[in-house]
């Protein structure tokens, strides 16, 4: 936060900064898709912070959101590192204070790696919507981790579903994360994930109807012609069928499954704010969302060209390589080395830790390759700069893996020393 405050933009910047700052100042309706959650969040900073200009106050909200995201990454690394190594020989004899210190240091490094990565830092110091979106994603991921540790406490899963709904009001492209989340839930609770399969089937049918009859343009934007996304849904469906065969029953967890769908819709219900705000006729009233036509226009981003998902395998592979290079430049190639270390000890870890790592792989695919397929980015510099912020959630997963890798490395390096000192104390 101190770094962000030192480097924060003193006033309005380029692109949509002026539009967003005006929308936040009057709690209005910024450009599509309206950003209801972000607007209310930034409106509080406009009203509560004294002095300076509106854009600076909104930028303070972005800085705080990014700083909190870094803290959540540090929290997940600290707790996840202990979870990953609790069954590893050589780690358990450590004193609790030593384990905590290792988790704190590695979590700090992971949080700073994320917070000072190029794209995250750029969006944390200006009036923009991206910082809050990344915070919501990290919050959802943290709640899912907490739920996987204690699957019987389903309120954490419900809270994660609600936050996912809030996230979709700002980052609609993350609808492609749905099959990844379904797979993660199946890893945490096979029976609940099995009974969430009808949701996957409903989305698939909705996609088919939208492509045939143009009934659901919002879903149609990201799903029609998107081979990687359809493959991900197919894998989720196969996992659900396997779960049905293994458990030999279905429907016994329908209540929490329905509750997850309802709280997700409750989060999406924040879009109701748009027509209410539009009725006050604020200075920033994009699309006049108080009418049905205007509301649909804003929510479906009607004025923008619809996405054209990648439909060629060769082009998709080339795009993945391009995004990998850009991620290495923006996040840091060195961290990639540490990000693979958690999988080195995954076979020795407990079941919960292994499932969490597998869930992170699913989320990484959803925030990386599936987003690439949905956006179909061009290889020119302008196109890469335009789509770079969309991969900030992927940076969160990379930061968590980096921190966990540092925990593993610290254990490998320090365990022999700890064992030697312990032996010396015993002989004395």
C-alpha positions in Angstrom: 0.0 0.0 0.0 2.9 2.3 0.8 4.3 1.7 -2.7 1.0 2.4 -4.3 0.5 5.6 -2.4 3.9 6.8 -3.4 3.3 6.1 -7.1 -0.4 6.8 -7.4 -1.7 8.9 -10.2 -2.4 12.5 -8.9 -5.4 13.1 -11.1 -7.4 11.6 -14.0 -5.5 9.5 -16.5 -6.3 8.1 -20.0 -8.8 5.6 -21.4 -11.9 5.3 -19.2 -10.5 7.0 -16.1 -12.6 10.1 -16.5 -15.8 8.2 -17.3 -15.3 5.9 -14.3 -14.4 8.7 -11.9 -17.5 10.7 -12.9 -19.7 7.6 -12.5 -18.3 6.9 -9.0 -18.7 10.6 -8.0 -22.4 10.5 -8.7 -23.1 6.8 -8.1 -24.2 6.6 -11.7 -23.9 4.1 -14.6 -20.4 4.0 -16.1 -19.7 2.5 -19.5 -21.0 -1.1 -20.1 -21.4 -3.4 -18.3 -22.2 -0.8 -15.7 -19.9 -2.1 -12.9 -22.5 -1.7 -10.1 -20.3 -3.2 -7.3 -17.3 -1.2 -8.3 -19.4 2.0 -8.6 -20.8 1.7 -5.1 -17.3 0.7 -3.7 -15.6 3.8 -5.3 -18.5 6.1 -4.3 -17.6 5.5 -0.7 -14.1 6.6 -1.3 -15.3 9.7 -3.1 -17.5 10.6 -0.1 -15.3 9.6 2.7 -11.8 10.8 1.7 -11.2 14.6 2.2 -9.3 16.8 -0.2 -7.7 16.3 -3.6 -9.7 15.5 -6.7 -12.2 12.8 -7.5 -9.9 10.6 -9.6 -7.3 10.5 -6.9 -9.9 9.4 -4.3 -11.1 6.6 -6.7 -7.5 5.6 -7.3 -7.0 5.2 -3.5 -9.8 2.6 -3.6 -7.9 0.8 -6.4 -4.7 0.9 -4.3 -6.5 -0.5 -1.2 -8.1 -3.3 -3.2 -4.8 -4.4 -4.7 -3.1 -4.2 -1.3 -5.8 -6.4 0.2 -5.4 -8.9 -2.7 -1.7 -9.2 -1.8 -2.6 -9.8 1.8 -5.0 -12.6 0.8 -2.3 -14.2 -1.4 0.0 -14.1 1.6 -2.7 -15.7 3.7 -3.3 -18.5 1.3 0.4 -19.2 1.0 1.0 -19.3 4.7 -1.9 -21.6 5.4 -1.5 -23.6 2.2 2.2 -24.2 2.9 1.5 -25.7 6.3 -1.3 -27.8 4.7 1.0 -29.0 1.9 3.8 -30.1 4.2 2.0 -31.3 7.3 2.6 -34.9 6.4 6.2 -34.4 5.1 9.0 -36.0 7.1 11.3 -33.3 8.4 8.7 -30.5 8.6 6.6 -31.7 11.5 9.5 -31.5 14.1 9.8 -27.8 13.4 8.7 -25.6 16.2 5.4 -23.8 15.5 7.2 -20.4 15.6 9.6 -21.6 12.8 6.7 -22.9 10.7 4.9 -19.6 11.1 8.0 -17.6 10.2 8.6 -19.6 7.1 4.9 -19.1 6.1 5.0 -15.4 6.8 8.2 -14.8 4.8 7.1 -16.9 1.8 3.6 -15.3 1.9 5.2 -11.8 1.9 7.3 -12.6 -1.1 4.3 -14.0 -3.0 2.1 -11.0 -2.2 4.8 -8.5 -3.2 5.5 -10.5 -6.4 1.8 -10.1 -7.3 1.4 -6.5 -6.1 4.5 -5.3 -8.0 3.9 -7.2 -11.2 3.5 -4.9 -14.2 -0.2 -5.1 -15.0 -1.4 -5.3 -11.4 0.7 -2.3 -10.3 -0.4 -0.3 -13.3 -4.1 -0.8 -12.5 -3.6 -0.3 -8.7 -2.6 3.3 -9.0 -5.4 4.7 -11.3 -9.1 5.1 -11.3 -10.1 1.8 -12.9 -12.2 -1.3 -12.2 -9.6 -4.0 -12.5 -8.2 -3.8 -8.9 -11.5 -4.6 -7.3 -12.2 -7.4 -9.7 -8.9 -9.1 -8.8 -9.7 -8.6 -5.1 -13.0 -10.3 -5.6 -11.3 -13.2 -7.4 -8.7 -13.6 -4.6 -11.5 -13.5 -2.0 -13.4 -16.3 -3.8 -10.2 -18.4 -4.1 -9.5 -17.9 -0.4 -13.0 -18.9 0.6 -12.8 -22.0 -1.6 -9.5 -23.0 0.1 -11.1 -22.6 3.5 -14.1 -24.7 2.4 -11.8 -27.5 1.0 -10.1 -27.8 4.4 -13.5 -28.3 6.2 -16.0 -29.4 3.5 -18.7 -29.9 6.1 -18.8 -26.1 6.6 -20.6 -25.3 3.4 -21.1 -21.6 4.3 -17.7 -20.9 2.9 -18.7 -22.4 -0.4 -21.9 -20.4 -0.4 -19.9 -17.2 0.3 -17.5 -18.1 -2.6 -20.5 -18.6 -5.0 -21.9 -15.2 -3.9 -18.5 -13.5 -4.5 -18.3 -15.2 -7.9 -21.6 -13.5 -8.8 -20.3 -10.2 -7.7 -17.1 -10.8 -9.7 -19.2 -11.4 -12.9 -20.7 -7.9 -12.6 -17.2 -6.5 -13.3 -15.4 -9.3 -15.2 -18.0 -11.0 -17.4 -15.3 -12.8 -19.3 -14.7 -15.0 -16.2 -17.9 -16.8 -17.0 -15.5 -19.2 -18.7 -14.2 -20.1 -15.2 -17.4 -22.0 -14.5 -16.3 -25.5 -15.5 -13.0 -25.0 -13.5 -15.0 -24.2 -10.4 -17.3 -27.2 -10.9 -14.2 -29.4 -11.0 -12.8 -27.8 -7.9 -16.0 -28.4 -6.0 -16.0 -32.0 -7.1 -12.4 -32.3 -5.7 -13.6 -30.9 -2.4 -16.9 -32.7 -2.1 -17.6 -35.4 -4.7 -21.3 -35.7 -3.9 -21.9 -32.0 -3.9 -20.0 -31.5 -7.1 -21.9 -34.4 -8.6 -25.2 -32.7 -7.9 -24.0 -29.4 -9.3 -23.7 -31.2 -12.7 -27.3 -30.1 -13.7 -25.9 -26.5 -13.6 -23.3 -27.5 -16.1 -25.9 -29.2 -18.3 -28.1 -26.1 -18.1 -25.3 -23.8 -19.3 -24.5 -26.2 -22.1 -28.2 -26.3 -23.2 -28.4 -22.5 -22.9 -25.3 -22.2 -25.1 -26.9 -24.4 -27.7 -30.2 -22.5 -27.7 -28.3 -19.2 -27.8 -26.4 -20.3 -30.9 -29.4 -21.7 -32.6 -32.0 -19.0 -31.9 -30.0 -16.0 -30.6 -31.9 -16.0 -27.3 -29.1 -15.4 -24.8 -26.6 -13.1 -26.4 -24.5 -12.7 -23.2 -23.7 -16.4 -22.9 -23.5 -16.6 -26.7 -20.6 -14.1 -26.8 -18.2 -16.4 -25.0 -19.4 -19.9 -25.7 -20.4 -20.2 -29.4 -17.5 -21.5 -31.4 -15.3 -21.7 -28.3 -13.8 -25.2 -28.5 -11.6 -25.1 -25.4 -14.6 -23.9 -23.3 -16.8 -26.7 -24.6 -14.1 -29.2 -23.9 -13.8 -27.9 -20.4 -17.5 -28.4 -19.8 -17.3 -31.9 -21.3 -14.5 -32.7 -18.8 -16.6 -31.4 -16.0 -19.5 -33.5 -17.2 -17.3 -36.6 -17.4 -16.1 -36.0 -13.9 -19.7 -35.7 -12.7 -20.7 -39.0 -14.4 -17.7 -40.7 -12.7 -18.8 -39.3 -9.4 -22.3 -40.7 -10.0 -20.9 -44.1 -10.7 -18.6 -44.1 -7.7 -21.2 -42.9 -5.2 -24.0 -44.9 -6.8 -26.5 -42.2 -6.1 -27.5 -38.7 -7.2 -29.5 -35.8 -5.8 -28.7 -36.3 -2.1 -26.9 -33.0 -2.0 -29.5 -31.0 -4.0 -30.2 -28.5 -1.2 -26.6 -27.0 -1.0 -26.4 -27.3 -4.8 -29.6 -25.2 -5.2 -28.3 -22.8 -2.5 -25.1 -22.3 -4.5 -27.1 -21.4 -7.6 -29.3 -19.0 -5.6 -26.5 -17.1 -3.9 -24.7 -16.9 -7.3 -27.8 -15.3 -8.7 -28.0 -13.0 -5.7 -24.5 -11.7 -6.5 -25.5 -11.2 -10.1 -28.6 -9.4 -8.8 -26.4 -6.4 -8.1 -27.2 -5.5 -11.7 -30.6 -4.3 -10.4 -28.6 -1.2 -9.2 -28.2 0.0 -12.7 -31.9 0.9 -13.5 -32.3 2.3 -10.0 -29.3 4.6 -10.4 -30.3 5.5 -13.9 -33.7 6.8 -12.6 -31.9 9.5 -10.6 -30.6 10.8 -14.0 -26.9 11.2 -12.9 -24.4 13.0 -15.1 -22.9 9.7 -16.0 -25.9 7.6 -17.2 -24.7 5.3 -19.9 -27.4 3.7 -22.0 -30.3 4.9 -19.8 -30.5 1.6 -18.1 -33.9 2.5 -16.5 -35.5 1.2 -19.7 -35.6 -2.5 -20.6 -33.8 -1.8 -23.9 -31.1 0.4 -22.2 -30.6 -2.1 -19.4 -30.0 -5.0 -21.9 -27.8 -2.8 -23.9 -25.6 -2.0 -20.9 -25.4 -5.4 -19.4 -24.7 -7.2 -22.7 -22.2 -4.5 -23.8 -24.2 -3.9 -26.9 -22.2 -1.1 -28.2 -19.0 -3.1 -28.4 -18.1 -5.7 -31.0 -18.9 -9.2 -29.8 -16.0 -11.5 -29.0 -14.9 -14.0 -31.6 -13.4 -17.0 -29.7 -10.4 -18.8 -31.2 -11.6 -21.6 -33.5 -8.2 -22.7 -34.9 -5.9 -25.0 -33.0 -2.7 -23.6 -34.5 -3.7 -20.0 -33.7 -4.7 -21.0 -30.2 -1.3 -22.6 -29.5 0.4 -19.5 -30.9 -1.7 -17.3 -28.6 -0.9 -19.4 -25.6 2.8 -19.0 -26.3 2.5 -15.3 -26.8 0.6 -14.8 -23.5 3.2 -17.0 -21.8 5.9 -14.7 -22.9 4.0 -11.6 -21.8 3.3 -13.2 -18.5 7.0 -13.9 -18.0 7.8 -10.3 -18.7 5.0 -8.9 -16.6 5.1 -11.3 -13.7 8.7 -12.5 -13.8 10.3 -15.5 -15.3 12.2 -16.3 -12.1 9.0 -17.0 -10.3 8.0 -19.7 -12.8 10.8 -21.8 -11.3 9.4 -21.7 -7.8 5.8 -22.2 -9.1 6.4 -25.8 -10.1 8.0 -26.8 -6.7 4.7 -27.5 -4.9 4.0 -30.4 -7.2 7.4 -31.9 -6.2 5.9 -32.8 -2.8 2.3 -33.3 -3.8 2.6 -37.1 -3.6 3.7 -36.9 0.0 1.0 -34.3 0.9 -2.3 -35.1 2.4 -5.5 -35.6 0.4 -6.8 -32.1 1.1 -3.5 -30.5 -0.1 -3.4 -32.6 -3.3 -7.0 -31.7 -4.1 -6.3 -28.0 -3.5 -3.3 -28.1 -5.9 -5.4 -29.9 -8.5 -8.2 -27.3 -8.0 -5.6 -24.5 -8.5 -4.6 -26.2 -11.8 -8.3 -26.1 -12.9 -8.6 -22.5 -11.9 -5.3 -21.6 -13.7 -6.6 -23.2 -16.9 -9.9 -21.2 -16.5 -8.1 -17.9 -16.0 -5.4 -18.6 -18.6 -6.0 -20.7 -21.6 -9.8 -20.4 -21.5 -9.6 -16.6 -21.3 -7.2 -16.7 -24.2 -9.7 -18.7 -26.2 -12.6 -16.4 -25.3 -10.7 -13.1 -26.1 -8.9 -14.4 -29.2 -6.1 -11.7 -28.8 -4.0 -10.5 -31.6 -0.2 -10.7 -31.5 0.4 -7.0 -32.1 1.6 -4.8 -29.2 -1.7 -2.8 -29.0 -3.8 -5.9 -28.8 -1.6 -7.5 -26.1 -1.7 -4.3 -24.0 -5.5 -4.3 -24.3 -6.0 -7.8 -23.1 -3.2 -7.9 -20.4 -5.5 -6.9 -17.5 -7.8 -9.8 -18.2 -5.0 -12.2 -17.0 -4.6 -10.6 -13.6 -6.6 -13.4 -11.9 -4.1 -15.9 -13.5 -1.3 -13.9 -11.8 -3.0 -14.6 -8.4 -2.8 -18.3 -9.0 0.9 -18.0 -10.1 1.6 -15.9 -7.0 0.1 -18.6 -4.7 2.1 -21.3 -6.5 5.3 -19.2 -6.1 4.8 -18.8 -2.4 4.1 -22.5 -1.9 7.2 -23.3 -3.9 9.2 -21.0 -1.7 7.8 -22.9 1.4 8.9 -26.2 -0.2 12.3 -24.8 -1.0 12.7 -23.4 2.5 11.8 -26.8 3.9 14.3 -28.6 1.7 17.1 -26.2 2.6 16.5 -25.8 6.3 15.3 -29.2 7.4 18.8 -30.8 7.4 20.1 -28.0 9.5 17.1 -28.3 11.9 17.6 -32.1 12.2 21.4 -31.6 12.9 20.8 -29.1 15.6 18.1 -31.3 17.1 20.6 -34.3 17.2 23.3 -32.1 18.8 20.9 -31.0 21.5 19.9 -34.6 22.2 23.5 -35.9 22.5 24.4 -33.0 24.8 
